């Protein structure tokens, strides 16, 4: 260890990680719990409702993937600008990302609303399923613009190290979704019983409320955009928008690659029947017991590595990465115990259907085995994104999804005609492959000697 490395204050490093990770972990755990409760409410209707929710969300997740990537681009710019104390650049990035994102998402919402039947037909669902899914998708499409706003707000705040405010907004959103969901789905408090339509209404209302609170936070007196509370806010800076998109779109593409692959997987899994697909849907929700909390380490790594790139403190960046890696392993290990050794009990929290519980337990065991490699790959990806290397995680995702997951799914389903458990096995193979590839590519990149992204855009 060099003399310079010895000057790194490990206690300070751990304290900063802890201050950031605790709100994100609380947010993710509460989000996971709210998602499990919501899925449990839908699960009390029937398997058709669960499947309709699944294919409807598969479409909205494509839009989420696009803007989540753009928000990552904003996070990288904000983190590095914040580290360099370039507050003018920071404000410009947040302003322009909000303008561009809202303009794009409104167009996408209209496309989805008016073409929901055609879009959902790609899953080849039966008439009863597609009817429910169309109703759900049209309603939740109205929440997409507000979801995009929240992604940009959260990404911007997290880039400055503020993870507490996004946590509080997320708690508010999930609370509203649960209360309204119970009311609308089951017809409580004199409200008509709306079933899956009620689930869509409650989600859209919660997203609207969260977006309004998020904008208030940005524009309040001590907010990032306080100085832009005038007509000049609505002026587009296409150079700045292009710079953010260059960094963010590879992350969008990474997520979109997953969503497009998921469409193929969803269609394959629907061929096994509604019980199998419901087991997969609920298994994914239960799996978030591990993934949601550990995902926070990826977010923290992106922000802290980005700040160290901006402030030109590579030794601190290395220390942050080392500590987030250790933290990810620790928190994932606890969740893995539940997934592998108590899968039926976890599934039983979501549904009373014994066929779904028994089948979904196999999914949880397989995913439990690969959780640590999956979450470590997320940490390495977060470090690469924080340094501006957003194309590398995209390449890793492409190789895993389209080189392993999709080909083996097609092979197992349509050629060998094996059961759905083999598809889940292919998913596990993909995640292990991506872990090794992520680590290899990370080692190839000397991320702590790169320039900040706003410096590259000037060159």
Rosetta blueprint (number, residue, H / E / L):
1 X L
2 X L
3 X H
4 X H
5 X H
6 X H
7 X L
8 X L
9 X L
10 X H
11 X H
12 X H
13 X H
14 X H
15 X H
16 X H
17 X H
18 X H
19 X H
20 X H
21 X H
22 X H
23 X H
24 X H
25 X H
26 X H
27 X H
28 X H
29 X H
30 X H
31 X H
32 X H
33 X H
34 X H
35 X H
36 X H
37 X H
38 X H
39 X H
40 X H
41 X H
42 X H
43 X H
44 X L
45 X L
46 X L
47 X H
48 X H
49 X H
50 X H
51 X H
52 X H
53 X H
54 X H
55 X H
56 X H
57 X H
58 X H
59 X H
60 X H
61 X H
62 X H
63 X H
64 X H
65 X H
66 X H
67 X H
68 X H
69 X H
70 X H
71 X H
72 X H
73 X H
74 X H
75 X H
76 X H
77 X H
78 X H
79 X H
80 X H
81 X H
82 X H
83 X H
84 X L
85 X L
86 X L
87 X H
88 X H
89 X H
90 X H
91 X H
92 X H
93 X H
94 X H
95 X H
96 X H
97 X H
98 X H
99 X H
100 X H
101 X H
102 X H
103 X H
104 X H
105 X H
106 X H
107 X H
108 X H
109 X H
110 X H
111 X H
112 X H
113 X H
114 X H
115 X L
116 X H
117 X H
118 X H
119 X H
120 X H
121 X H
122 X H
123 X H
124 X L
125 X L
126 X L
127 X H
128 X H
129 X H
130 X H
131 X H
132 X H
133 X H
134 X H
135 X H
136 X H
137 X H
138 X H
139 X H
140 X H
141 X H
142 X L
143 X L
144 X H
145 X H
146 X H
147 X H
148 X H
149 X H
150 X H
151 X H
152 X H
153 X H
154 X H
155 X H
156 X H
157 X H
158 X H
159 X H
160 X L
161 X L
162 X L
163 X L
164 X H
165 X H
166 X H
167 X H
168 X H
169 X H
170 X H
171 X H
172 X H
173 X H
174 X H
175 X H
176 X H
177 X H
178 X H
179 X H
180 X H
181 X H
182 X H
183 X H
184 X H
185 X H
186 X H
187 X L
188 X L
189 X L
190 X L
191 X L
192 X L
193 X L
194 X L
195 X L
196 X H
197 X H
198 X H
199 X H
200 X H
201 X H
202 X H
203 X H
204 X H
205 X H
206 X H
207 X H
208 X H
209 X H
210 X H
211 X H
212 X H
213 X H
214 X H
215 X H
216 X H
217 X H
218 X H
219 X H
220 X L
221 X L
222 X L
223 X L
224 X L
225 X L
226 X H
227 X H
228 X H
229 X L
230 X L
231 X H
232 X H
233 X H
234 X H
235 X L
236 X L
237 X L
238 X H
239 X H
240 X H
241 X H
242 X H
243 X H
244 X H
245 X H
246 X H
247 X H
248 X H
249 X H
250 X H
251 X H
252 X H
253 X H
254 X H
255 X H
256 X H
257 X H
258 X H
259 X H
260 X H
261 X H
262 X H
263 X H
264 X H
265 X H
266 X H
267 X H
268 X H
269 X H
270 X H
271 X L
272 X L
273 X L
274 X H
275 X H
276 X H
277 X H
278 X H
279 X H
280 X H
281 X H
282 X H
283 X H
284 X H
285 X H
286 X H
287 X H
288 X H
289 X H
290 X H
291 X H
292 X H
293 X H
294 X H
295 X H
296 X H
297 X H
298 X H
299 X H
300 X H
301 X H
302 X H
303 X H
304 X H
305 X H
306 X H
307 X H
308 X H
309 X H
310 X H
311 X H
312 X L
313 X L
314 X H
315 X H
316 X H
317 X H
318 X H
319 X H
320 X H
321 X H
322 X H
323 X H
324 X H
325 X H
326 X H
327 X H
328 X H
329 X H
330 X H
331 X H
332 X H
333 X H
334 X H
335 X H
336 X H
337 X H
338 X H
339 X H
340 X H
341 X H
342 X L
343 X H
344 X H
345 X H
346 X H
347 X H
348 X H
349 X L
350 X L
351 X L
352 X L
353 X L
354 X H
355 X H
356 X H
357 X H
358 X H
359 X H
360 X H
361 X H
362 X H
363 X H
364 X H
365 X H
366 X H
367 X H
368 X H
369 X H
370 X L
371 X H
372 X H
373 X H
374 X H
375 X H
376 X H
377 X H
378 X H
379 X H
380 X H
381 X H
382 X H
383 X H
384 X H
385 X H
386 X H
387 X L
388 X L
389 X L
390 X H
391 X H
392 X H
393 X H
394 X H
395 X H
396 X H
397 X H
398 X H
399 X H
400 X H
401 X H
402 X H
403 X H
404 X H
405 X H
406 X H
407 X H
408 X H
409 X H
410 X H
411 X H
412 X H
413 X H
414 X H
415 X H
416 X L
417 X L
418 X L
419 X L
420 X H
421 X H
422 X H
423 X H
424 X H
425 X H
426 X H
427 X H
428 X H
429 X H
430 X H
431 X H
432 X H
433 X H
434 X H
435 X H
436 X H
437 X H
438 X H
439 X H
440 X H
441 X H
442 X H
443 X H
444 X H
445 X L
446 X L
447 X H
448 X H
449 X H
450 X L
451 X L
452 X L
453 X H
454 X H
455 X H
456 X H
457 X L
458 X L
459 X L
